């Protein structure tokens, strides 16, 4: 199981690699524990099917220069960069399954 701190660290490392910026030039806008509404972790890919169960995880948003990067993760894996326009907000806990 990963921690929020480890997830933020991994997201910053990926953002630096992805953008070519130094980690010191990146800013964490938000980092939080969330509940994803399904196995897509809030970043569904077209044509894919996902488990229909709540998944505890993390969301980390990073500003890199003039762009904002949105990372999603479960508590068991590494953060994945979710492309703009594909992100789905985390569960509010009000959904009925």
N, CA, C and O atoms as a GROMACS GRO file, in nm:
protein
  388
    1UNK      N    1   0.085  -0.118   0.000
    1UNK     CA    2   0.000   0.000   0.000
    1UNK      C    3   0.090   0.124   0.000
    1UNK      O    4   0.187   0.132   0.075
    2UNK      N    5   0.056   0.220  -0.085
    2UNK     CA    6   0.133   0.344  -0.090
    2UNK      C    7   0.067   0.450  -0.004
    2UNK      O    8  -0.050   0.439   0.033
    3UNK      N    9   0.144   0.552   0.028
    3UNK     CA   10   0.094   0.664   0.106
    3UNK      C   11   0.071   0.784   0.015
    3UNK      O   12   0.117   0.786  -0.099
    4UNK      N   13   0.000   0.883   0.065
    4UNK     CA   14  -0.020   1.006  -0.011
    4UNK      C   15   0.114   1.072  -0.040
    4UNK      O   16   0.138   1.119  -0.151
    5UNK      N   17   0.201   1.075   0.058
    5UNK     CA   18   0.333   1.137   0.042
    5UNK      C   19   0.413   1.067  -0.070
    5UNK      O   20   0.474   1.134  -0.153
    6UNK      N   21   0.413   0.935  -0.071
    6UNK     CA   22   0.485   0.860  -0.174
    6UNK      C   23   0.423   0.882  -0.312
    6UNK      O   24   0.494   0.887  -0.412
    7UNK      N   25   0.290   0.895  -0.316
    7UNK     CA   26   0.221   0.919  -0.442
    7UNK      C   27   0.256   1.057  -0.496
    7UNK      O   28   0.278   1.072  -0.617
    8UNK      N   29   0.260   1.157  -0.410
    8UNK     CA   30   0.299   1.292  -0.452
    8UNK      C   31   0.441   1.291  -0.506
    8UNK      O   32   0.469   1.351  -0.610
    9UNK      N   33   0.531   1.224  -0.436
    9UNK     CA   34   0.671   1.215  -0.479
    9UNK      C   35   0.681   1.151  -0.617
    9UNK      O   36   0.754   1.200  -0.704
   10UNK      N   37   0.609   1.042  -0.639
   10UNK     CA   38   0.612   0.973  -0.768
   10UNK      C   39   0.550   1.060  -0.878
   10UNK      O   40   0.599   1.062  -0.991
   11UNK      N   41   0.443   1.132  -0.845
   11UNK     CA   42   0.379   1.221  -0.944
   11UNK      C   43   0.474   1.335  -0.982
   11UNK      O   44   0.483   1.371  -1.100
   12UNK      N   45   0.544   1.391  -0.885
   12UNK     CA   46   0.640   1.498  -0.915
   12UNK      C   47   0.753   1.447  -1.003
   12UNK      O   48   0.796   1.515  -1.096
   13UNK      N   49   0.802   1.328  -0.973
   13UNK     CA   50   0.909   1.270  -1.055
   13UNK      C   51   0.862   1.250  -1.199
   13UNK      O   52   0.934   1.280  -1.293
   14UNK      N   53   0.739   1.198  -1.215
   14UNK     CA   54   0.686   1.176  -1.350
   14UNK      C   55   0.661   1.309  -1.421
   14UNK      O   56   0.689   1.321  -1.540
   15UNK      N   57   0.610   1.408  -1.349
   15UNK     CA   58   0.583   1.539  -1.409
   15UNK      C   59   0.713   1.604  -1.458
   15UNK      O   60   0.716   1.665  -1.565
   16UNK      N   61   0.819   1.591  -1.380
   16UNK     CA   62   0.949   1.646  -1.421
   16UNK      C   63   0.998   1.576  -1.547
   16UNK      O   64   1.047   1.640  -1.640
   17UNK      N   65   0.984   1.446  -1.551
   17UNK     CA   66   1.026   1.368  -1.668
   17UNK      C   67   0.938   1.402  -1.789
   17UNK      O   68   0.988   1.419  -1.900
   18UNK      N   69   0.808   1.412  -1.766
   18UNK     CA   70   0.712   1.437  -1.873
   18UNK      C   71   0.731   1.576  -1.935
   18UNK      O   72   0.718   1.592  -2.057
   19UNK      N   73   0.761   1.676  -1.853
   19UNK     CA   74   0.770   1.814  -1.901
   19UNK      C   75   0.912   1.860  -1.929
   19UNK      O   76   0.933   1.958  -2.001
   20UNK      N   77   1.010   1.791  -1.871
   20UNK     CA   78   1.148   1.836  -1.885
   20UNK      C   79   1.184   1.948  -1.788
   20UNK      O   80   1.293   2.004  -1.796
   21UNK      N   81   1.093   1.979  -1.697
   21UNK     CA   82   1.120   2.082  -1.596
   21UNK      C   83   1.187   2.021  -1.474
   21UNK      O   84   1.179   1.900  -1.451
   22UNK      N   85   1.254   2.105  -1.397
   22UNK     CA   86   1.312   2.060  -1.270
   22UNK      C   87   1.200   2.049  -1.167
   22UNK      O   88   1.101   2.121  -1.173
   23UNK      N   89   1.219   1.957  -1.073
   23UNK     CA   90   1.117   1.940  -0.968
   23UNK      C   91   1.093   2.070  -0.892
   23UNK      O   92   0.981   2.096  -0.848
   24UNK      N   93   1.197   2.151  -0.876
   24UNK     CA   94   1.183   2.278  -0.805
   24UNK      C   95   1.091   2.375  -0.879
   24UNK      O   96   1.038   2.468  -0.819
   25UNK      N   97   1.071   2.353  -1.010
   25UNK     CA   98   0.985   2.441  -1.090
   25UNK      C   99   0.840   2.393  -1.094
   25UNK      O  100   0.755   2.457  -1.155
   26UNK      N  101   0.812   2.281  -1.028
   26UNK     CA  102   0.677   2.226  -1.024
   26UNK      C  103   0.608   2.267  -0.895
   26UNK      O  104   0.673   2.282  -0.791
   27UNK      N  105   0.478   2.285  -0.902
   27UNK     CA  106   0.402   2.322  -0.782
   27UNK      C  107   0.285   2.226  -0.763
   27UNK      O  108   0.205   2.206  -0.855
   28UNK      N  109   0.275   2.167  -0.645
   28UNK     CA  110   0.161   2.081  -0.612
   28UNK      C  111   0.042   2.171  -0.580
   28UNK      O  112   0.044   2.246  -0.483
   29UNK      N  113  -0.061   2.162  -0.663
   29UNK     CA  114  -0.182   2.241  -0.643
   29UNK      C  115  -0.273   2.177  -0.540
   29UNK      O  116  -0.335   2.245  -0.458
   30UNK      N  117  -0.282   2.044  -0.545
   30UNK     CA  118  -0.362   1.970  -0.447
   30UNK      C  119  -0.314   1.826  -0.443
   30UNK      O  120  -0.264   1.772  -0.541
   31UNK      N  121  -0.330   1.766  -0.328
   31UNK     CA  122  -0.298   1.624  -0.308
   31UNK      C  123  -0.395   1.573  -0.202
   31UNK      O  124  -0.398   1.623  -0.090
   32UNK      N  125  -0.474   1.473  -0.240
   32UNK     CA  126  -0.576   1.428  -0.148
   32UNK      C  127  -0.607   1.280  -0.163
   32UNK      O  128  -0.588   1.221  -0.270
   33UNK      N  129  -0.656   1.222  -0.055
   33UNK     CA  130  -0.709   1.086  -0.059
   33UNK      C  131  -0.849   1.098  -0.115
   33UNK      O  132  -0.926   1.186  -0.076
   34UNK      N  133  -0.883   1.007  -0.208
   34UNK     CA  134  -1.015   1.010  -0.270
   34UNK      C  135  -1.069   0.868  -0.279
   34UNK      O  136  -0.999   0.771  -0.253
   35UNK      N  137  -1.195   0.859  -0.318
   35UNK     CA  138  -1.257   0.731  -0.347
   35UNK      C  139  -1.301   0.737  -0.494
   35UNK      O  140  -1.390   0.813  -0.530
   36UNK      N  141  -1.236   0.655  -0.577
   36UNK     CA  142  -1.273   0.650  -0.718
   36UNK      C  143  -1.398   0.565  -0.732
   36UNK      O  144  -1.414   0.466  -0.660
   37UNK      N  145  -1.486   0.601  -0.825
   37UNK     CA  146  -1.614   0.532  -0.838
   37UNK      C  147  -1.603   0.398  -0.911
   37UNK      O  148  -1.697   0.319  -0.909
   38UNK      N  149  -1.488   0.371  -0.976
   38UNK     CA  150  -1.469   0.241  -1.041
   38UNK      C  151  -1.320   0.218  -1.069
   38UNK      O  152  -1.235   0.299  -1.030
   39UNK      N  153  -1.289   0.108  -1.135
   39UNK     CA  154  -1.150   0.070  -1.160
   39UNK      C  155  -1.076   0.157  -1.259
   39UNK      O  156  -0.956   0.138  -1.279
   40UNK      N  157  -1.144   0.253  -1.322
   40UNK     CA  158  -1.075   0.343  -1.415
   40UNK      C  159  -0.996   0.449  -1.340
   40UNK      O  160  -0.917   0.523  -1.400
   41UNK      N  161  -1.015   0.458  -1.210
   41UNK     CA  162  -0.949   0.558  -1.125
   41UNK      C  163  -0.975   0.700  -1.174
   41UNK      O  164  -0.888   0.786  -1.166
   42UNK      N  165  -1.095   0.722  -1.224
   42UNK     CA  166  -1.132   0.856  -1.266
   42UNK      C  167  -1.068   0.900  -1.397
   42UNK      O  168  -1.066   1.019  -1.428
   43UNK      N  169  -1.016   0.804  -1.473
   43UNK     CA  170  -0.953   0.835  -1.601
   43UNK      C  171  -0.986   0.726  -1.703
   43UNK      O  172  -0.896   0.655  -1.750
   44UNK      N  173  -1.114   0.711  -1.737
   44UNK     CA  174  -1.153   0.602  -1.826
   44UNK      C  175  -1.098   0.620  -1.968
   44UNK      O  176  -1.098   0.730  -2.023
   45UNK      N  177  -1.053   0.510  -2.025
   45UNK     CA  178  -1.007   0.508  -2.163
   45UNK      C  179  -1.121   0.457  -2.250
   45UNK      O  180  -1.187   0.359  -2.213
   46UNK      N  181  -1.145   0.520  -2.364
   46UNK     CA  182  -1.253   0.475  -2.452
   46UNK      C  183  -1.236   0.327  -2.490
   46UNK      O  184  -1.126   0.282  -2.520
   47UNK      N  185  -1.348   0.255  -2.487
   47UNK     CA  186  -1.347   0.115  -2.527
   47UNK      C  187  -1.302   0.017  -2.420
   47UNK      O  188  -1.304  -0.104  -2.443
   48UNK      N  189  -1.262   0.066  -2.304
   48UNK     CA  190  -1.218  -0.022  -2.196
   48UNK      C  191  -1.333  -0.047  -2.099
   48UNK      O  192  -1.422   0.037  -2.083
   49UNK      N  193  -1.330  -0.164  -2.034
   49UNK     CA  194  -1.427  -0.196  -1.930
   49UNK      C  195  -1.353  -0.199  -1.796
   49UNK      O  196  -1.236  -0.239  -1.790
   50UNK      N  197  -1.420  -0.157  -1.691
   50UNK     CA  198  -1.357  -0.147  -1.559
   50UNK      C  199  -1.444  -0.211  -1.452
   50UNK      O  200  -1.565  -0.222  -1.466
   51UNK      N  201  -1.379  -0.254  -1.345
   51UNK     CA  202  -1.454  -0.307  -1.232
   51UNK      C  203  -1.547  -0.199  -1.179
   51UNK      O  204  -1.512  -0.082  -1.175
   52UNK      N  205  -1.665  -0.240  -1.141
   52UNK     CA  206  -1.765  -0.146  -1.090
   52UNK      C  207  -1.768  -0.154  -0.938
   52UNK      O  208  -1.867  -0.198  -0.879
   53UNK      N  209  -1.660  -0.111  -0.878
   53UNK     CA  210  -1.648  -0.111  -0.732
   53UNK      C  211  -1.573   0.014  -0.692
   53UNK      O  212  -1.488   0.064  -0.767
   54UNK      N  213  -1.603   0.064  -0.575
   54UNK     CA  214  -1.530   0.180  -0.524
   54UNK      C  215  -1.384   0.143  -0.500
   54UNK      O  216  -1.354   0.035  -0.448
   55UNK      N  217  -1.294   0.232  -0.538
   55UNK     CA  218  -1.150   0.207  -0.525
   55UNK      C  219  -1.086   0.323  -0.447
   55UNK      O  220  -1.087   0.436  -0.495
   56UNK      N  221  -1.032   0.297  -0.329
   56UNK     CA  222  -0.964   0.403  -0.255
   56UNK      C  223  -0.833   0.440  -0.324
   56UNK      O  224  -0.761   0.354  -0.374
   57UNK      N  225  -0.804   0.569  -0.325
   57UNK     CA  226  -0.682   0.612  -0.392
   57UNK      C  227  -0.647   0.756  -0.365
   57UNK      O  228  -0.683   0.813  -0.261
   58UNK      N  229  -0.576   0.815  -0.460
   58UNK     CA  230  -0.524   0.950  -0.445
   58UNK      C  231  -0.541   1.028  -0.575
   58UNK      O  232  -0.547   0.972  -0.684
   59UNK      N  233  -0.549   1.160  -0.560
   59UNK     CA  234  -0.547   1.251  -0.674
   59UNK      C  235  -0.447   1.360  -0.642
   59UNK      O  236  -0.451   1.422  -0.536
   60UNK      N  237  -0.355   1.384  -0.737
   60UNK     CA  238  -0.252   1.486  -0.720
   60UNK      C  239  -0.256   1.576  -0.843
   60UNK      O  240  -0.246   1.528  -0.956
   61UNK      N  241  -0.270   1.705  -0.820
   61UNK     CA  242  -0.270   1.801  -0.929
   61UNK      C  243  -0.146   1.888  -0.918
   61UNK      O  244  -0.116   1.944  -0.812
   62UNK      N  245  -0.074   1.899  -1.030
   62UNK     CA  246   0.055   1.967  -1.032
   62UNK      C  247   0.054   2.073  -1.141
   62UNK      O  248   0.007   2.048  -1.252
   63UNK      N  249   0.107   2.192  -1.110
   63UNK     CA  250   0.127   2.295  -1.212
   63UNK      C  251   0.271   2.285  -1.259
   63UNK      O  252   0.365   2.290  -1.180
   64UNK      N  253   0.284   2.271  -1.391
   64UNK     CA  254   0.416   2.259  -1.453
   64UNK      C  255   0.425   2.365  -1.562
   64UNK      O  256   0.374   2.347  -1.672
   65UNK      N  257   0.491   2.476  -1.529
   65UNK     CA  258   0.495   2.585  -1.625
   65UNK      C  259   0.354   2.638  -1.645
   65UNK      O  260   0.288   2.677  -1.548
   66UNK      N  261   0.306   2.639  -1.769
   66UNK     CA  262   0.172   2.689  -1.797
   66UNK      C  263   0.067   2.582  -1.806
   66UNK      O  264  -0.046   2.609  -1.847
   67UNK      N  265   0.100   2.459  -1.767
   67UNK     CA  266   0.000   2.352  -1.776
   67UNK      C  267  -0.024   2.286  -1.640
   67UNK      O  268   0.064   2.281  -1.554
   68UNK      N  269  -0.146   2.238  -1.625
   68UNK     CA  270  -0.182   2.164  -1.503
   68UNK      C  271  -0.189   2.016  -1.538
   68UNK      O  272  -0.249   1.977  -1.638
   69UNK      N  273  -0.127   1.934  -1.454
   69UNK     CA  274  -0.123   1.790  -1.473
   69UNK      C  275  -0.205   1.724  -1.364
   69UNK      O  276  -0.197   1.762  -1.248
   70UNK      N  277  -0.284   1.626  -1.403
   70UNK     CA  278  -0.377   1.559  -1.311
   70UNK      C  279  -0.337   1.412  -1.300
   70UNK      O  280  -0.350   1.337  -1.396
   71UNK      N  281  -0.288   1.372  -1.182
   71UNK     CA  282  -0.245   1.235  -1.158
   71UNK      C  283  -0.347   1.162  -1.072
   71UNK      O  284  -0.395   1.216  -0.972
   72UNK      N  285  -0.379   1.039  -1.111
   72UNK     CA  286  -0.473   0.955  -1.038
   72UNK      C  287  -0.403   0.825  -1.000
   72UNK      O  288  -0.320   0.774  -1.076
   73UNK      N  289  -0.436   0.771  -0.882
   73UNK     CA  290  -0.374   0.646  -0.838
   73UNK      C  291  -0.467   0.572  -0.744
   73UNK      O  292  -0.553   0.631  -0.679
   74UNK      N  293  -0.447   0.441  -0.738
   74UNK     CA  294  -0.511   0.363  -0.632
   74UNK      C  295  -0.411   0.361  -0.516
   74UNK      O  296  -0.299   0.411  -0.529
   75UNK      N  297  -0.451   0.305  -0.406
   75UNK     CA  298  -0.358   0.295  -0.293
   75UNK      C  299  -0.254   0.185  -0.316
   75UNK      O  300  -0.161   0.171  -0.237
   76UNK      N  301  -0.271   0.108  -0.422
   76UNK     CA  302  -0.181  -0.004  -0.448
   76UNK      C  303  -0.085   0.022  -0.564
   76UNK      O  304   0.003  -0.060  -0.589
   77UNK      N  305  -0.100   0.133  -0.636
   77UNK     CA  306  -0.019   0.153  -0.755
   77UNK      C  307   0.041   0.291  -0.768
   77UNK      O  308   0.022   0.378  -0.684
   78UNK      N  309   0.115   0.307  -0.876
   78UNK     CA  310   0.178   0.434  -0.906
   78UNK      C  311   0.078   0.530  -0.968
   78UNK      O  312  -0.020   0.487  -1.030
   79UNK      N  313   0.100   0.661  -0.953
   79UNK     CA  314   0.010   0.757  -1.015
   79UNK      C  315   0.022   0.755  -1.167
   79UNK      O  316   0.129   0.732  -1.222
   80UNK      N  317  -0.091   0.779  -1.233
   80UNK     CA  318  -0.098   0.781  -1.378
   80UNK      C  319  -0.148   0.919  -1.421
   80UNK      O  320  -0.245   0.971  -1.366
   81UNK      N  321  -0.081   0.976  -1.519
   81UNK     CA  322  -0.121   1.106  -1.571
   81UNK      C  323  -0.250   1.090  -1.651
   81UNK      O  324  -0.255   1.012  -1.746
   82UNK      N  325  -0.352   1.163  -1.613
   82UNK     CA  326  -0.480   1.159  -1.683
   82UNK      C  327  -0.485   1.276  -1.781
   82UNK      O  328  -0.475   1.391  -1.740
   83UNK      N  329  -0.500   1.247  -1.910
   83UNK     CA  330  -0.500   1.354  -2.011
   83UNK      C  331  -0.614   1.453  -1.990
   83UNK      O  332  -0.719   1.417  -1.937
   84UNK      N  333  -0.593   1.578  -2.031
   84UNK     CA  334  -0.700   1.679  -2.018
   84UNK      C  335  -0.828   1.633  -2.089
   84UNK      O  336  -0.823   1.575  -2.197
   85UNK      N  337  -0.939   1.661  -2.027
   85UNK     CA  338  -1.068   1.626  -2.084
   85UNK      C  339  -1.116   1.485  -2.054
   85UNK      O  340  -1.231   1.453  -2.082
   86UNK      N  341  -1.030   1.400  -1.997
   86UNK     CA  342  -1.072   1.263  -1.968
   86UNK      C  343  -1.101   1.242  -1.819
   86UNK      O  344  -1.167   1.144  -1.783
   87UNK      N  345  -1.054   1.330  -1.733
   87UNK     CA  346  -1.070   1.312  -1.589
   87UNK      C  347  -1.216   1.317  -1.546
   87UNK      O  348  -1.294   1.400  -1.591
   88UNK      N  349  -1.250   1.223  -1.458
   88UNK     CA  350  -1.382   1.217  -1.395
   88UNK      C  351  -1.360   1.242  -1.247
   88UNK      O  352  -1.270   1.182  -1.188
   89UNK      N  353  -1.440   1.329  -1.185
   89UNK     CA  354  -1.418   1.358  -1.042
   89UNK      C  355  -1.433   1.233  -0.955
   89UNK      O  356  -1.504   1.140  -0.990
   90UNK      N  357  -1.365   1.232  -0.841
   90UNK     CA  358  -1.379   1.120  -0.747
   90UNK      C  359  -1.522   1.109  -0.694
   90UNK      O  360  -1.601   1.203  -0.705
   91UNK      N  361  -1.551   0.995  -0.637
   91UNK     CA  362  -1.682   0.970  -0.576
   91UNK      C  363  -1.702   1.065  -0.458
   91UNK      O  364  -1.608   1.098  -0.386
   92UNK      N  365  -1.825   1.107  -0.440
   92UNK     CA  366  -1.858   1.192  -0.325
   92UNK      C  367  -1.905   1.108  -0.208
   92UNK      O  368  -1.924   1.158  -0.097
   93UNK      N  369  -1.924   0.978  -0.233
   93UNK     CA  370  -1.973   0.891  -0.128
   93UNK      C  371  -2.124   0.881  -0.128
   93UNK      O  372  -2.181   0.803  -0.052
   94UNK      N  373  -2.190   0.960  -0.213
   94UNK     CA  374  -2.336   0.959  -0.219
   94UNK      C  375  -2.392   0.862  -0.321
   94UNK      O  376  -2.513   0.839  -0.326
   95UNK      N  377  -2.303   0.803  -0.404
   95UNK     CA  378  -2.349   0.712  -0.508
   95UNK      C  379  -2.407   0.584  -0.447
   95UNK      O  380  -2.363   0.539  -0.341
   96UNK      N  381  -2.501   0.529  -0.514
   96UNK     CA  382  -2.559   0.400  -0.473
   96UNK      C  383  -2.516   0.295  -0.574
   96UNK      O  384  -2.527   0.316  -0.695
   97UNK      N  385  -2.467   0.184  -0.524
   97UNK     CA  386  -2.421   0.078  -0.614
   97UNK      C  387  -2.516  -0.039  -0.605
   97UNK      O  388  -2.496  -0.140  -0.672
   0.00000   0.00000   0.00000
